[in-house]
Amino acid sequence: MVQYNDGSRRTGATRRIYHSLLTQIEAGVYGVGDTLPSSRSLAEELGVSRTTVTAAFDQLISEGYVRVQQGRKATVASAGRPNQVNQHDRSAIAVRQLSAYATRAMALPSNSTAGRPPLKFDFRYGDIAATDFPKAPWRKALNTVFLRHRDRFGYDDPAGSRSLREALQGYVWRSRGISCHLDQIIVVNGSQQALDLCARVLVNPGDKVVVEDPCYAMARNVMLAIGANTVAVPCGADGLDTTKLPDASDIAVAYVTPSHQFPLGGVLPAAHRQALMEWAASANAYVIEDDYDSEYRYDVGPIPPLYLSGQGRVIYVGTVSKTLAPTLRLGYVVLPHPLVDAFIDCKRIADRHTSTFEQEALAMLIETGAYERHVRRMRRLNSERRAVFLASMTRAFADDIEIVGTTAGLHVVVWFNTMRSGQEERFAETARNHDIGIYPVSRLFSSPTDERAGYIFGYASMSVDQLAKGVEKFHGVYLGFIGNAAPGGTYDNGRFYDQIVFSELRNA
């Protein structure tokens, strides 16, 4: 008799009958070669139509569990799921089949917060306030491109839609002074794909790649995953220290953020830019310029992109993640002419092309001026957030901290004079336990240091009220972390520490 659980009735009669028969076949109730009840008898027994039972049999037949011959009842053809293996064998097969690229990628730290419960006060860099998104203009643009007449839907140009590339051609000229041919612009799925394409086009396993130290982690990870050997060049208040560039004889490419070094915020001076380009020419290497947040400058004028003095060796990377939203995954690269064909071919293999509807919607925003109006609004809003955050931190912490990188962008780095870098992760976990997200800067350095503890604070995802309240609460957590050091005392998270240790840290 076919049996089934009443709780599964919502899946439909056919699915219930199918699962019931399959379960009994796998459990051995019906062995290979055994005859199954006829569709007529099952229909009568279960009070359903014969068509319903026949549909369940048809599914079992199509999956190879049941065999039907003319004039005979259905019999069991297989007692287990096709190609079924136990969990141990499955793990072994998966490990053996991994490529070297996948193995390297899986070994890299992601430091991702994806999937974690949201925090009330999260200072995570890269997040944008949802209330800032231009919902009405974006919806209008999307509706327009959806309703636009098309003879057919098909795969588009891997370089990007012509309308967006034309719009970007004008935008980079107005905003960054970059004059380029339309064919030099390629639309990508965010700046991360731009970096991945740079690695695939220009870097072989074993090649040396110059990166900043500290460095945007996902840029370094792209190079490490491809199998490159990264050469970390230290950065200071003026960005990359060009006097520390390695011998130029065997370098494939260099990755830099010259207009706003990530994360420290330094601007590469003109003399250092010239030195970098002379070094690149002697190395016969390309330089990747990540201009990730060029729209946000507050106390200083716009910084010319390295591309303008790049002598045809600079790959310019731009994105709308910091102006619209990182969820859109829209970015672009401006390439030297010799690289265009290679990038297009690799982009085609990677994903055919970036979503056309979103490209055309962005093109419409740029063409109508709505995008640049939105950028001006975002610059004003984030300038207000920055001012409130800096004032709140200075008022609360006074001489306990030093804040750097304040003149541009959507984040700053805060150095804590009372803590060492070895305490960063522990303090971050303590803050998280109090519903506050802070992110250690040591994760972005090439090697551990014994310097002051530092954290990257993003301020673009919260309102000014939230920022002020978040800093206030964070200061209380900080005082508990460094102040409850009396003998026998405990911190809020229940850990015990010796007062002498903290006295030394405060006097360091």
ZAMARGU-4260 file (C-alpha; in steps of 0.2 Angstrom, whole numbers, plus 5000, padded with zeros to 4 digits):
<rodrens>
0) 5000/5000/5000 | 5006/5017/4996 | 5008/5028/5011 | 5012/5047/5013 | 5013/5060/5026
5) 4997/5071/5028 | 5008/5086/5031 | 5014/5085/5013 | 4997/5087/5005 | 5000/5105/5000
10) 5013/5099/4987 | 4999/5092/4977 | 4993/5074/4974 | 5004/5070/4960 | 5020/5075/4970
15) 5014/5066/4986 | 5011/5050/4976 | 5028/5052/4967 | 5038/5055/4983 | 5029/5041/4992
20) 5033/5028/4978 | 5051/5035/4977 | 5054/5034/4996 | 5048/5016/4996 | 5059/5011/4981
25) 5074/5019/4990 | 5070/5010/5006 | 5069/4993/4998 | 5050/4991/5000 | 5050/4988/4981
30) 5066/4980/4975 | 5073/4980/4957 | 5061/4970/4946 | 5047/4971/4958 | 5030/4975/4951
35) 5021/4991/4957 | 5003/4993/4960 | 4993/4998/4944 | 4988/5016/4941 | 4970/5011/4942
40) 4971/5002/4959 | 4981/5016/4966 | 4969/5029/4960 | 4954/5020/4968 | 4964/5017/4984
45) 4969/5035/4986 | 4953/5043/4979 | 4962/5053/4965 | 4960/5052/4946 | 4970/5040/4936
50) 4978/5054/4927 | 4985/5060/4943 | 4993/5043/4947 | 4999/5042/4929 | 5008/5059/4930
55) 5018/5052/4945 | 5023/5036/4936 | 5028/5047/4921 | 5040/5057/4932 | 5047/5041/4940
60) 5050/5033/4922 | 5058/5049/4916 | 5071/5048/4931 | 5075/5030/4928 | 5067/5022/4943
65) 5052/5013/4935 | 5051/5004/4918 | 5035/5001/4909 | 5033/4987/4895 | 5018/4986/4883
70) 5004/4975/4891 | 5013/4974/4908 | 5012/4982/4925 | 5026/4995/4929 | 5042/4987/4938
75) 5056/4995/4948 | 5071/4998/4937 | 5083/5006/4949 | 5083/5006/4968 | 5094/5022/4971
80) 5096/5039/4965 | 5107/5040/4949 | 5125/5042/4952 | 5122/5043/4971 | 5138/5043/4982
85) 5140/5044/5000 | 5146/5060/5008 | 5164/5055/5011 | 5166/5050/4993 | 5157/5066/4987
90) 5169/5077/4998 | 5184/5068/4991 | 5178/5070/4973 | 5175/5089/4975 | 5193/5091/4982
95) 5201/5082/4968 | 5192/5092/4955 | 5196/5109/4962 | 5207/5120/4951 | 5223/5129/4957
100) 5213/5145/4955 | 5199/5139/4966 | 5211/5132/4979 | 5220/5149/4980 | 5203/5159/4981
105) 5196/5148/4995 | 5212/5151/5005 | 5210/5170/5005 | 5201/5179/5020 | 5185/5187/5014
110) 5181/5197/5030 | 5163/5197/5023 | 5148/5202/5033 | 5136/5195/5021 | 5123/5184/5029
115) 5126/5191/5046 | 5112/5199/5056 | 5111/5218/5053 | 5118/5229/5067 | 5110/5245/5073
120) 5125/5256/5071 | 5136/5249/5057 | 5151/5259/5052 | 5155/5247/5038 | 5164/5256/5023
125) 5155/5254/5006 | 5137/5254/5012 | 5126/5267/5006 | 5110/5273/5015 | 5095/5266/5006
130) 5086/5283/5008 | 5099/5291/4997 | 5095/5281/4982 | 5086/5291/4968 | 5071/5279/4968
135) 5059/5290/4957 | 5072/5294/4943 | 5078/5276/4943 | 5061/5269/4942 | 5056/5281/4928
140) 5072/5277/4918 | 5069/5258/4920 | 5051/5259/4915 | 5056/5269/4900 | 5069/5257/4894
145) 5058/5242/4897 | 5044/5249/4887 | 5056/5255/4873 | 5052/5245/4857 | 5064/5231/4853
150) 5062/5219/4838 | 5070/5205/4849 | 5079/5201/4865 | 5097/5195/4862 | 5114/5195/4869
155) 5122/5213/4868 | 5139/5220/4865 | 5151/5214/4879 | 5159/5231/4879 | 5143/5238/4885
160) 5128/5247/4877 | 5132/5261/4866 | 5121/5273/4874 | 5129/5271/4891 | 5147/5272/4884
165) 5142/5288/4875 | 5135/5295/4891 | 5151/5289/4901 | 5162/5297/4888 | 5154/5314/4891
170) 5153/5311/4910 | 5172/5307/4913 | 5176/5322/4902 | 5166/5334/4913 | 5170/5326/4930
175) 5188/5320/4928 | 5194/5329/4912 | 5197/5312/4903 | 5196/5313/4884 | 5195/5296/4876
180) 5188/5287/4861 | 5171/5278/4863 | 5179/5261/4860 | 5191/5263/4875 | 5176/5262/4887
185) 5170/5245/4893 | 5156/5243/4905 | 5158/5230/4919 | 5149/5223/4933 | 5156/5234/4946
190) 5175/5239/4949 | 5178/5221/4956 | 5175/5214/4938 | 5186/5227/4931 | 5200/5221/4943
195) 5197/5203/4939 | 5198/5207/4920 | 5214/5216/4923 | 5222/5201/4931 | 5216/5189/4918
200) 5222/5200/4904 | 5239/5206/4911 | 5245/5193/4924 | 5251/5175/4923 | 5254/5164/4938
205) 5270/5168/4946 | 5271/5186/4940 | 5275/5200/4952 | 5261/5213/4955 | 5264/5229/4964
210) 5250/5234/4977 | 5249/5247/4990 | 5252/5243/5008 | 5239/5245/5016 | 5228/5240/5001
215) 5210/5237/4996 | 5209/5219/5001 | 5198/5213/4986 | 5211/5220/4974 | 5225/5211/4982
220) 5214/5195/4983 | 5211/5196/4964 | 5229/5195/4961 | 5233/5182/4973 | 5219/5171/4967
225) 5226/5172/4949 | 5243/5166/4956 | 5253/5182/4956 | 5266/5187/4969 | 5261/5203/4976
230) 5274/5216/4981 | 5268/5228/4994 | 5274/5246/4993 | 5271/5256/5009 | 5259/5271/5009
235) 5260/5286/5020 | 5251/5303/5021 | 5255/5306/5003 | 5249/5289/4997 | 5261/5277/4988
240) 5280/5279/4993 | 5287/5279/4975 | 5305/5278/4983 | 5301/5260/4988 | 5295/5254/4971
245) 5304/5237/4967 | 5316/5234/4953 | 5306/5237/4937 | 5313/5222/4927 | 5300/5209/4931
250) 5283/5218/4936 | 5267/5214/4927 | 5256/5227/4933 | 5254/5240/4948 | 5237/5243/4957
255) 5235/5261/4965 | 5222/5273/4972 | 5232/5289/4969 | 5218/5302/4971 | 5212/5295/4988
260) 5223/5281/4994 | 5213/5267/5001 | 5211/5266/5016 | 5223/5280/5023 | 5216/5294/5012
265) 5233/5301/5005 | 5234/5310/4988 | 5249/5306/4977 | 5258/5322/4974 | 5263/5327/4956
270) 5281/5323/4958 | 5277/5305/4964 | 5265/5303/4950 | 5278/5307/4938 | 5290/5295/4947
275) 5277/5281/4946 | 5274/5283/4927 | 5293/5284/4924 | 5295/5268/4934 | 5280/5260/4924
280) 5288/5264/4908 | 5305/5256/4913 | 5295/5241/4918 | 5285/5240/4902 | 5270/5238/4914
285) 5252/5245/4915 | 5246/5254/4930 | 5228/5251/4936 | 5220/5267/4943 | 5206/5264/4955
290) 5196/5280/4956 | 5183/5273/4967 | 5176/5288/4976 | 5182/5303/4966 | 5165/5312/4967
295) 5168/5315/4986 | 5180/5329/4989 | 5176/5342/5003 | 5190/5353/5009 | 5201/5352/4993
300) 5198/5354/4975 | 5196/5339/4962 | 5212/5329/4960 | 5217/5326/4942 | 5217/5307/4938
305) 5233/5298/4935 | 5226/5294/4918 | 5229/5311/4911 | 5248/5309/4913 | 5248/5291/4911
310) 5257/5290/4894 | 5245/5277/4888 | 5250/5265/4902 | 5235/5268/4914 | 5219/5258/4915
315) 5206/5270/4923 | 5193/5261/4934 | 5177/5270/4939 | 5161/5264/4947 | 5143/5270/4953
320) 5144/5260/4968 | 5148/5275/4979 | 5135/5286/4971 | 5120/5275/4967 | 5122/5259/4976
325) 5134/5244/4976 | 5119/5232/4973 | 5118/5238/4955 | 5135/5231/4950 | 5139/5245/4937
330) 5156/5251/4934 | 5167/5255/4919 | 5185/5255/4913 | 5194/5267/4901 | 5208/5257/4892
335) 5224/5261/4882 | 5220/5256/4864 | 5231/5240/4864 | 5221/5232/4878 | 5203/5235/4871
340) 5201/5219/4861 | 5208/5208/4874 | 5197/5215/4888 | 5182/5213/4876 | 5185/5195/4873
345) 5188/5191/4891 | 5173/5200/4896 | 5163/5190/4883 | 5169/5174/4891 | 5166/5179/4908
350) 5148/5184/4907 | 5143/5189/4889 | 5139/5207/4895 | 5132/5217/4909 | 5113/5218/4911
355) 5107/5229/4897 | 5092/5237/4905 | 5102/5244/4920 | 5115/5250/4908 | 5102/5260/4898
360) 5093/5266/4913 | 5110/5273/4919 | 5113/5281/4902 | 5096/5290/4903 | 5100/5297/4920
365) 5117/5304/4914 | 5110/5310/4898 | 5096/5320/4907 | 5107/5327/4920 | 5098/5317/4934
370) 5114/5308/4938 | 5125/5323/4941 | 5111/5331/4951 | 5110/5316/4962 | 5129/5316/4964
375) 5129/5334/4970 | 5115/5329/4982 | 5125/5315/4988 | 5140/5325/4990 | 5131/5338/5001
380) 5122/5324/5012 | 5139/5315/5015 | 5148/5331/5019 | 5135/5334/5033 | 5137/5316/5039
385) 5156/5318/5039 | 5155/5334/5049 | 5144/5326/5062 | 5154/5310/5063 | 5171/5320/5065
390) 5163/5332/5078 | 5156/5318/5088 | 5172/5307/5088 | 5183/5322/5092 | 5171/5328/5106
395) 5170/5310/5113 | 5187/5304/5112 | 5198/5320/5112 | 5216/5315/5112 | 5213/5296/5113
400) 5212/5296/5094 | 5219/5302/5078 | 5208/5303/5062 | 5216/5303/5045 | 5209/5304/5027
405) 5196/5316/5031 | 5196/5327/5016 | 5188/5316/5004 | 5178/5299/5001 | 5165/5291/5012
410) 5176/5284/5026 | 5191/5289/5038 | 5203/5279/5047 | 5203/5281/5066 | 5219/5277/5076
415) 5217/5273/5094 | 5232/5279/5105 | 5226/5268/5120 | 5227/5251/5110 | 5238/5241/5100
420) 5234/5232/5083 | 5234/5215/5092 | 5218/5221/5101 | 5209/5226/5085 | 5199/5210/5082
425) 5195/5208/5101 | 5188/5226/5102 | 5179/5224/5086 | 5170/5208/5093 | 5166/5218/5109
430) 5158/5232/5099 | 5148/5219/5088 | 5141/5212/5104 | 5134/5229/5108 | 5126/5231/5090
435) 5140/5241/5083 | 5151/5237/5068 | 5169/5243/5067 | 5182/5236/5055 | 5201/5233/5059
440) 5213/5242/5047 | 5226/5229/5050 | 5217/5217/5039 | 5222/5228/5024 | 5241/5227/5028
445) 5252/5215/5020 | 5259/5209/5037 | 5255/5211/5056 | 5262/5226/5065 | 5263/5231/5083
450) 5257/5249/5080 | 5242/5258/5086 | 5225/5249/5084 | 5215/5257/5069 | 5198/5255/5062
455) 5190/5260/5045 | 5174/5270/5049 | 5162/5272/5035 | 5148/5286/5038 | 5138/5285/5022
460) 5125/5272/5027 | 5117/5281/5042 | 5108/5297/5046 | 5116/5311/5055 | 5106/5307/5071
465) 5111/5289/5070 | 5129/5294/5068 | 5129/5305/5083 | 5120/5291/5093 | 5131/5278/5087
470) 5147/5287/5092 | 5140/5290/5109 | 5136/5272/5112 | 5153/5267/5104 | 5162/5278/5116
475) 5154/5269/5131 | 5159/5253/5124 | 5177/5259/5122 | 5177/5266/5140 | 5172/5249/5146
480) 5185/5240/5136 | 5200/5250/5142 | 5193/5256/5159 | 5187/5240/5168 | 5204/5234/5172
485) 5204/5234/5191 | 5210/5218/5199 | 5196/5205/5198 | 5186/5217/5186 | 5178/5211/5171
490) 5173/5219/5154 | 5155/5219/5148 | 5160/5203/5137 | 5165/5194/5153 | 5184/5193/5149
495) 5197/5196/5162 | 5212/5207/5159 | 5227/5213/5170 | 5227/5232/5175 | 5246/5233/5172
500) 5244/5228/5154 | 5231/5242/5151 | 5242/5255/5161 | 5256/5251/5149 | 5245/5253/5134
505) 5238/5270/5139 | 5256/5276/5142 | 5263/5269/5126
</rodrens>
